């Protein structure tokens, strides 16, 4: 068990670390991840706020046709085992009952998804990888996976939303 003093220090360190991390897609480690995300500014902070959003559609549109074609047949392994370790460090456990979708259950926190997802309504294609949870492209060597993921993680298709000043 972590003492309250060490927990406070740990939390401060984590918040600073997390604030400097790059973008991610929510819960891609679940068998059925989010369909979409919405940003609503409920209360504007007096000192300002800052959020970055990345467009999977825009990221896909910036791929060359050859790379896009290569990626369309591939899947990637996503996981968040560190959630379980973090919960245990605080004397908690990962919620193992249904989380949003009946298929999102258990403590594994891992899934395999296509690298290119197609919106079932619009037919638009989007890049579906993120540095936080995407660990490995399947069907290629580890070196190829690392090379491709490092390239795909660099996205300049982000949008900044600022509030307050």
N, C-alpha and C positions, 0 to 999 in steps of 0.2 A: 504494500500500500504506500502511496506517495504522500508525504506530509503536506499540510496546507501551504507551508512556506515554499516548498519545492514545486508544488502544483502552480502557485502564483507565478513563480519564476519561469516554469515550463510554459505556462499560458502566454506570458509576455513574449518569450522567444518565439513561440509558434505564431502568434499574431503578426509579428514583424516578418517572419519568414513567409507566411501565407500572403501578406500584403504585397510582397515583392514577386510572387509567383506569376506565371503566365496564365493565359486563359484555359478554360476547360469546358467540356460539356457535362451537364449534370447527370449523375448516376449511370454512366455508360457501362459500369460493371454489373448492372442488372440485366437479366435476360430480356426484359421489356423496359427499355429506357424511356425517358420523357419524349413525348411527341413534339413538344414545343416549349419555349420559355417566353415569358412576358415580363417586361420591366415597367413598374408603375412607381413613380415617386409619390409616396404618400405624404411625407413631411420633409420639407427641404431643411437641411441642417443650416444653422446660422453661419458656421465656419466653412461650409462647402462640402461637397461629396464628389466622388469620382467613380465611374463604372465603365468598363470596357466590354463591348459585345463583339463577337466575331460572327461573320456570315459564312456558314458552311457552303451555301450556294456560290457566293463570290469566290471562296477559296477553290472550289471545284472549277469554276470558270477560268481561273488563272493557270490551270494545269495545261500542259501541251496535250494535243490529241493522243500522242503515243503513250505518255505517262498515264493519262486518264484511262485509256483502253487497257493498259496493263493492270491498273488498280481495280478496275471494275469486276474482275473475276476473283479478287482476293478478299480474305477475311482477316480480322485482327482479334487478338486476345486482349481483353480488358479486365483489370482486377483492382481491388482496393483492400487488400488484406491488412494494410496499415490501420484501417478503421477499427478492425477487431483488436489489434494490439493497443491502439490508443484507448479504446473503451476499457480493456482489461487493466491498463495502467491506472485507471481511475476507479477501479472496482465495479465496472459496469460490464454488460455484455451487449453484443450487437443484437438488435431486434430481429428475431428469427421468424416472426409471423409475417403475414402478407404485408408487403410495402407497396401499395398503390395498384398493383396488378397481381392476380393470383399466382402467376409464374415467378414473381419476385418474392421468394421465401427462402429461409434457411440462412446459414452463416457463411456460405462460400464467397459471396461478393465477387463473382467472376462470370464472364460471359464472352461469347464470340459473336462478332457483328461484321457485316460487310463494310469494307472501307468506304465504298461509295453507296450512300443510301438514296433511294428515290422517294420523293414525296408522293403518296398515293393519290392525293387530290390534284396537285399541279403538274406532276410528272417531272418536276425539277430535280436535278441531281445535286447532292451535297457531300462534301468530304466529311467523314465521320471518324476522326481520330483526335486525340488530345494527349498532351504530355503527362497529365496527371494520372490517367487511368489506362491508356493504351500501351501495352507492354511489348507486343510482338506481332508482326505480320506472319500469318501462317502460309505455308506452301512455298516459302523461299528460305534461303539460308539465314542464319542469325546475322551475319555481316550485311547481307542485302536488306534484311528487315531494319537493322539499325540505321543504315544509310538512308533508306526511304523514309523512315519515321523522322529522323533528324531533319530531313528536307521538308516533310509535310508539317512538322510542328512550327516551322517559321511561317507565320501568316501575317500578311499586311492587309488583310481584309477585316480589320477591326474598326469599330465605331466607338467614339468616346462620348459619354453622357455626363455632363457636369451640372451640378446644381449648387446654388448658394455661392457665396464668395466671402 
